[in-house]
């Protein structure tokens, strides 16, 4: 009986002692955050170690994670060698247009919508009041005796070109070439001409700002200049959206028709010289109509100023359109320049 009690007490003390140790271990573990530290350490090694040594058997952390975390990690895909896709090279040059694509020609010279004086038509888009006959009688503010440059030729839209393209950076194909031919005719008539070949339409939205800066600088450097001519080409289309070229036949030659454009203050910018500009335009128009029937389209009087305020003899010349060829445009430019020379030399 006594032996049984002693043995029972020993067992109780063993169980009690083991229980106390477990409690103490549990308290220490919780207080010291051992599980979290252990898991973070194992996770850090898992993430940062190289794939081929991640689960080294010597690593105490790897042994516990080999069948858990790693089993859930996707195997990195093998890199697939990317072969470049062959690209077909496209020629940069514009192919020659087919005969069917050549724009049809049209005569734009006889668009009479109002009474005319000496067959001069002015499309009055600005709604200004004027008498064409009085403008023709108005003395031309031009003095040929001063010497120096008298005419300035400029291109606000320098890269405008002709069929089959609409734009070109090649000076032999865009408005610069037309300007050279125009200026040469004036020089041949004894009128010293300054030709600005600077590109103003890149970017296109600042074209008129840039060309005005060029014109202002030229006038300051050469105060003898009294005529400013901005050479452009028009863009014309029919009802189907196809290009149309304004064309005349002069002495058996196909010639691009031309159009004089002048501005006003109706667009909101001051323009005290608009009437003088228009007077100069109708004088040149009369010269065109006298010597080259059907060459000139009606004069276009616009609300916008278009930098024509810089002198009393400032105009825009639209030499043909994007449907014309360069050779047709040059032919028209030469005749237009001759008409300008005739007006200036008669003064």
C-alpha positions as CSV (number, residue, x, y, z in Angstrom):
1,X,0.0,0.0,0.0
2,X,2.8,2.4,0.9
3,X,4.7,1.5,-2.2
4,X,1.8,2.3,-4.4
5,X,1.4,5.8,-2.9
6,X,5.1,6.6,-3.3
7,X,5.1,5.6,-6.9
8,X,2.0,7.6,-7.6
9,X,3.5,10.7,-6.0
10,X,6.6,10.3,-8.2
11,X,4.5,10.1,-11.3
12,X,2.6,13.1,-10.2
13,X,5.7,15.1,-9.7
14,X,7.1,14.0,-13.1
15,X,3.9,15.0,-14.9
16,X,3.7,18.2,-13.0
17,X,7.3,19.1,-13.7
18,X,6.9,18.3,-17.4
19,X,3.8,20.4,-17.6
20,X,5.6,23.3,-15.9
21,X,8.4,23.1,-18.3
22,X,6.0,23.1,-21.3
23,X,4.2,26.1,-19.8
24,X,7.5,27.9,-19.3
25,X,8.7,27.0,-22.9
26,X,5.4,28.2,-24.3
27,X,5.6,31.5,-22.4
28,X,9.1,32.1,-23.5
29,X,8.3,31.2,-27.1
30,X,5.3,33.5,-27.2
31,X,7.0,36.4,-25.5
32,X,10.1,36.1,-27.7
33,X,8.0,35.8,-31.0
34,X,10.1,32.8,-31.9
35,X,7.6,31.3,-34.5
36,X,7.4,34.6,-36.4
37,X,11.1,35.0,-36.4
38,X,11.7,31.5,-37.5
39,X,9.2,31.8,-40.4
40,X,10.5,35.1,-41.5
41,X,14.1,33.8,-41.5
42,X,13.1,30.8,-43.5
43,X,11.1,32.9,-46.0
44,X,13.9,35.4,-46.5
45,X,16.3,32.6,-47.3
46,X,13.8,31.1,-49.7
47,X,13.4,34.3,-51.6
48,X,17.0,35.5,-51.7
49,X,18.8,32.3,-52.3
50,X,19.7,31.2,-55.9
51,X,17.4,28.6,-57.4
52,X,20.0,25.9,-57.7
53,X,21.1,26.2,-54.0
54,X,17.9,27.3,-52.4
55,X,17.2,24.0,-50.8
56,X,20.7,22.9,-49.8
57,X,20.3,19.9,-47.4
58,X,22.7,21.5,-45.0
59,X,20.3,24.4,-44.5
60,X,18.1,24.0,-41.5
61,X,15.4,26.2,-43.1
62,X,15.3,24.4,-46.4
63,X,14.4,21.0,-44.8
64,X,11.1,22.3,-43.5
65,X,10.1,24.2,-46.6
66,X,11.0,21.8,-49.4
67,X,7.6,20.2,-49.6
68,X,5.5,23.3,-48.7
69,X,6.5,26.7,-49.9
70,X,8.6,25.5,-52.8
71,X,5.9,23.2,-54.0
72,X,3.6,26.2,-54.5
73,X,6.2,28.4,-56.3
74,X,5.8,28.3,-60.1
75,X,8.7,27.1,-62.1
76,X,10.3,30.0,-64.0
77,X,9.5,29.6,-67.7
78,X,12.4,29.0,-70.1
79,X,13.2,32.0,-72.2
80,X,12.2,31.5,-75.8
81,X,14.5,32.9,-78.4
82,X,12.7,35.7,-80.2
83,X,13.5,35.7,-83.9
84,X,13.1,39.1,-85.7
85,X,10.1,39.3,-88.0
86,X,11.3,40.1,-91.5
87,X,10.2,43.6,-92.6
88,X,9.5,44.5,-96.2
89,X,11.3,47.6,-97.2
90,X,9.1,50.2,-98.8
91,X,10.7,52.6,-101.4
92,X,10.9,56.2,-100.3
93,X,10.3,57.6,-103.7
94,X,6.8,58.3,-104.8
95,X,5.8,56.1,-107.8
96,X,4.8,57.9,-111.0
97,X,1.0,58.4,-111.1
98,X,-1.0,56.4,-113.6
99,X,-2.6,58.3,-116.5
100,X,-6.0,58.0,-114.8
101,X,-4.7,59.7,-111.7
102,X,-3.6,62.9,-113.5
103,X,-5.9,65.8,-112.3
104,X,-8.3,67.2,-114.7
105,X,-7.7,70.8,-115.8
106,X,-10.3,73.6,-115.3
107,X,-10.5,77.2,-116.3
108,X,-11.0,79.3,-113.1
109,X,-10.6,82.7,-114.8
110,X,-14.2,83.5,-115.7
111,X,-16.1,83.3,-112.3
112,X,-18.1,86.5,-112.8
113,X,-20.5,87.1,-109.9
114,X,-20.6,90.9,-110.0
115,X,-20.2,93.8,-112.3
116,X,-16.6,94.2,-113.4
117,X,-14.3,97.0,-114.5
118,X,-12.1,96.2,-117.4
119,X,-13.0,92.5,-116.8
120,X,-11.4,92.7,-113.3
121,X,-13.2,90.5,-110.8
122,X,-12.6,90.9,-107.1
123,X,-14.0,88.3,-104.8
124,X,-14.9,90.5,-101.8
125,X,-14.9,87.9,-99.0
126,X,-14.0,90.7,-96.5
127,X,-17.2,92.7,-97.2
128,X,-15.2,95.9,-97.7
129,X,-16.4,98.9,-99.7
130,X,-14.3,100.0,-102.6
131,X,-14.5,101.1,-106.3
132,X,-12.3,99.1,-108.6
133,X,-12.1,102.1,-111.1
134,X,-10.9,104.4,-108.3
135,X,-8.3,101.8,-107.2
136,X,-6.9,101.7,-110.8
137,X,-6.5,105.5,-110.8
138,X,-4.8,105.5,-107.4
139,X,-1.1,106.5,-107.6
140,X,1.2,103.6,-106.9
141,X,3.4,104.2,-103.8
142,X,6.6,103.1,-105.4
143,X,9.8,105.0,-106.1
144,X,12.2,103.3,-108.6
145,X,14.9,106.0,-108.1
146,X,16.0,105.0,-104.6
147,X,18.2,102.1,-105.7
148,X,18.8,99.0,-103.7
149,X,16.4,96.1,-103.4
150,X,12.9,97.0,-104.4
151,X,11.0,93.7,-104.2
152,X,11.0,91.0,-101.6
153,X,9.9,87.5,-102.5
154,X,9.1,85.2,-99.6
155,X,7.4,81.9,-99.0
156,X,5.2,81.4,-95.9
157,X,4.5,77.9,-96.9
158,X,7.9,77.0,-98.3
159,X,7.5,73.3,-98.7
160,X,4.4,73.4,-100.8
161,X,5.0,71.5,-104.0
162,X,3.2,70.2,-107.1
163,X,1.7,67.0,-108.5
164,X,2.1,64.2,-107.7
165,X,3.2,65.3,-104.2
166,X,1.8,68.1,-102.0
167,X,4.9,68.7,-99.8
168,X,8.6,68.5,-100.5
169,X,11.8,69.5,-98.7
170,X,13.6,69.5,-102.0
171,X,14.3,73.2,-103.0
172,X,14.2,72.2,-106.7
173,X,10.6,70.9,-106.3
174,X,8.9,73.3,-103.9
175,X,8.1,77.0,-103.8
176,X,11.7,78.0,-103.6
177,X,12.2,76.9,-107.2
178,X,9.1,78.8,-108.3
179,X,10.5,81.8,-106.3
180,X,13.8,81.6,-108.1
181,X,12.1,81.7,-111.5
182,X,9.8,84.6,-110.4
183,X,12.7,86.6,-109.0
184,X,14.8,86.0,-112.1
185,X,12.2,87.6,-114.3
186,X,12.1,90.7,-112.1
187,X,15.8,91.0,-112.2
188,X,15.8,90.7,-116.0
189,X,13.5,93.7,-116.0
190,X,15.9,95.8,-114.0
191,X,14.1,95.3,-110.6
192,X,16.5,94.3,-107.9
193,X,14.8,91.5,-105.9
194,X,15.7,89.9,-102.6
195,X,14.5,86.2,-102.4
196,X,14.2,84.7,-99.0
197,X,14.6,80.9,-99.2
198,X,14.1,80.1,-95.5
199,X,11.7,77.4,-94.6
200,X,8.8,78.8,-92.5
201,X,6.2,76.1,-92.4
202,X,7.9,73.6,-90.0
203,X,5.8,73.4,-87.9
204,X,2.9,74.5,-90.1
205,X,0.9,76.3,-87.4
206,X,3.6,78.9,-86.9
207,X,4.2,79.6,-90.6
208,X,2.9,83.2,-90.7
209,X,4.6,84.1,-87.5
210,X,8.0,82.9,-88.8
211,X,7.6,84.5,-92.2
212,X,6.6,87.8,-90.6
213,X,9.8,87.8,-88.6
214,X,11.8,87.2,-91.9
215,X,10.0,90.0,-93.7
216,X,10.3,92.5,-90.8
217,X,14.1,91.7,-90.6
218,X,14.5,92.1,-94.3
219,X,12.7,95.5,-94.4
220,X,14.8,96.7,-91.5
221,X,18.0,95.8,-93.3
222,X,16.9,97.0,-96.7
223,X,14.5,100.0,-96.3
224,X,14.4,100.5,-100.0
225,X,12.1,97.5,-100.4
226,X,8.6,98.7,-101.3
227,X,7.0,95.5,-102.6
228,X,6.5,92.2,-100.7
229,X,5.2,89.2,-102.7
230,X,4.5,85.9,-100.8
231,X,4.4,83.0,-103.3
232,X,2.1,80.1,-102.5
233,X,0.3,77.4,-104.5
234,X,-3.4,76.7,-104.0
235,X,-5.1,73.3,-103.3
236,X,-8.2,72.6,-105.4
237,X,-10.5,69.6,-105.5
238,X,-13.7,68.7,-107.3
239,X,-16.9,67.3,-105.8
240,X,-15.5,63.8,-105.7
241,X,-12.5,65.0,-103.7
242,X,-10.1,64.6,-106.6
243,X,-7.4,67.2,-107.4
244,X,-8.1,69.8,-110.0
245,X,-5.6,71.9,-111.7
246,X,-6.3,75.5,-112.8
247,X,-4.8,75.7,-116.3
248,X,-4.6,78.1,-119.2
249,X,-3.0,77.7,-122.6
250,X,-0.7,80.7,-123.5
251,X,1.0,80.7,-126.9
252,X,0.4,76.9,-127.1
253,X,2.0,76.2,-123.7
254,X,0.2,74.7,-120.7
255,X,0.4,77.3,-117.9
256,X,-0.8,77.2,-114.3
257,X,-3.4,79.9,-113.6
258,X,-2.5,82.4,-110.9
259,X,-4.4,84.3,-108.3
260,X,-3.7,87.5,-106.3
261,X,-4.8,87.5,-102.7
262,X,-4.9,90.6,-100.4
263,X,-5.9,90.9,-96.8
264,X,-7.8,93.3,-94.5
265,X,-8.3,94.1,-90.9
266,X,-11.7,92.3,-90.8
267,X,-10.0,89.3,-89.1
268,X,-9.2,91.4,-86.0
269,X,-5.6,92.5,-86.8
270,X,-4.8,96.1,-87.8
271,X,-4.2,96.7,-91.5
272,X,-4.0,100.3,-92.5
273,X,-2.5,99.4,-96.0
274,X,-5.3,97.1,-97.2
275,X,-6.7,99.6,-99.8
276,X,-3.2,100.3,-101.2
277,X,-2.5,96.5,-101.4
278,X,-5.8,96.0,-103.3
279,X,-4.9,98.9,-105.6
280,X,-1.6,97.2,-106.4
281,X,-3.3,93.9,-106.9
282,X,-5.9,95.2,-109.4
283,X,-3.2,97.0,-111.4
284,X,-1.3,93.7,-111.7
285,X,-4.6,91.9,-112.5
286,X,-5.3,94.4,-115.4
287,X,-1.8,93.7,-116.7
288,X,-2.3,89.9,-116.6
289,X,-5.7,90.2,-118.4
290,X,-4.3,92.5,-121.0
291,X,-1.4,90.3,-122.1
292,X,-2.4,86.8,-121.0
293,X,-6.1,86.0,-121.4
294,X,-7.4,83.4,-119.0
295,X,-4.2,83.3,-117.0
296,X,-5.5,85.1,-113.9
297,X,-8.2,83.9,-111.5
298,X,-10.3,86.6,-109.8
299,X,-8.6,88.7,-107.1
300,X,-9.4,87.3,-103.7
301,X,-9.9,90.0,-101.0
302,X,-9.9,88.2,-97.6
303,X,-10.8,89.0,-94.0
304,X,-7.5,87.7,-92.8
305,X,-4.4,89.9,-92.9
306,X,-1.8,87.3,-94.1
307,X,1.1,89.6,-93.3
308,X,0.2,91.9,-96.1
309,X,0.3,94.9,-93.8
310,X,4.1,95.2,-94.0
311,X,4.2,97.5,-97.0
312,X,1.7,99.4,-99.2
313,X,2.4,96.9,-102.1
314,X,2.1,93.6,-100.3
315,X,0.3,90.7,-102.0
316,X,0.0,86.9,-102.0
317,X,0.4,85.1,-105.4
318,X,-1.1,81.7,-105.6
319,X,0.8,80.0,-108.4
320,X,-1.3,77.1,-109.7
321,X,-2.5,74.4,-107.3
322,X,-1.5,71.0,-106.0
323,X,-2.9,69.4,-109.2
324,X,-0.5,71.3,-111.5
325,X,2.9,70.1,-112.4
326,X,6.0,72.0,-111.5
327,X,6.7,73.0,-115.1
328,X,3.2,74.4,-115.4
329,X,3.7,76.4,-112.2
330,X,7.0,77.8,-113.3
331,X,5.4,78.9,-116.6
332,X,2.7,80.7,-114.7
333,X,5.1,82.3,-112.3
334,X,7.2,83.8,-115.1
335,X,4.2,85.4,-116.7
336,X,3.0,86.7,-113.3
337,X,6.4,88.2,-112.6
338,X,6.5,89.9,-116.0
339,X,3.1,91.5,-115.2
340,X,4.4,92.8,-111.8
341,X,7.5,94.2,-113.6
342,X,5.3,95.9,-116.2
343,X,3.3,97.6,-113.5
344,X,6.4,98.8,-111.5
345,X,8.3,100.0,-114.5
346,X,5.3,102.0,-115.8
347,X,5.0,103.9,-112.6
